[in-house]
Amino acid sequence: MNDPIVGVVATGEIAVGVVQGHELMGKLRMYPPGDGVGHPDDIHSMPVDAIAETMVQMIQEVCAEHGVNPAAAGVGFPGIIRGGVIEESPNLKQTKGARMADLLMGALASRGVQIPVHLFNDADALAAGLAATRGQLEKLIRVWTLGHGIGFGRYPHAEGVWEGGHCVVTLDPKEGFCGCGGKGHLEGIMGHRAMRLRFLDLEPDEVFENARAGDQRCCEFELMWHRALAAASATSIHLEGPGKFFISGPNSRFVKISLLSQYLHEMVTMTPLQGSVFEVVPTSTEIAVVGAAVNAGRARRAHQRSS
């Protein structure tokens, strides 16, 4: 990928950068900008049109800063993304149904920027970024992102829903803390929002601190938390085979690799499916932006081959 491509990721904030040769050019442009000025409205409270307008302005600014005419833009959003449409996004509810790729292309065209825009799940963008920055573009890469919700990313990008955070990991009908309203979901146990609802008297950090101190309620939850992630990973292994799972996001700091691996070993017993490993990687918006651009570059080349 030699042509410059814009990478964009939208989660609790918007990050935009220009990527060339799998490397970020300069620094990311961020919204809210972190300039010391109060910005009370993050994108969770912004209308869809405002999100799109903010992205387009940031794309223009970062391209002008580096003096480039990008060949395409890759944009990562949380939720079910298919055909340039955000079909569902429990953590950015106002974007449900938005034809975001068309919206962004139209806004860019109105400013004289005629480029294709490719939309991806944000965790898929992170998986692509990990593959690119580690020189593993020929391998299957899977990543769990542990934050407000739970994301599951896969590289190479493939058509499908891939909402791994909504894997059913328990049949207990009382487990209903997932943001989508479903019962027994991984996110309903591991998601930051879900943990706050479960422990109304404790923040997630305090839950794991209390577990280290031996509090029985918190210890039991910590074991369930790890068993849930092992169960979801085991499901992926039984569908796509063994391999490496990266774990990222702000709540990845709670992960105990030895405990997670123990539970996974109990759940995956067929010899050809054994051998998977976990690795916690630092949360990196830069890597996700690179991955959004990498996926856009792949989509652009696929379109050129088919046309």
VENPEVEN-V856177 format. One record per helix or strand. SS is the DSSP state (H for helix, E for strand). FROM is the first residue (numbers start at 1). TO is the last residue. If there is no record, write none. Layout:
SS:FROM:TO
SS:FROM:TO
This chain:
E:5:10
E:14:20
E:23:31
H:43:45
H:48:66
E:72:77
E:80:82
E:85:88
H:93:95
H:100:110
E:116:121
H:122:133
E:141:146
E:150:155
H:164:166
E:168:168
E:185:185
H:187:190
H:192:198
H:204:212
H:216:240
E:244:248
H:250:254
H:257:267
H:271:273
E:277:280
H:285:306
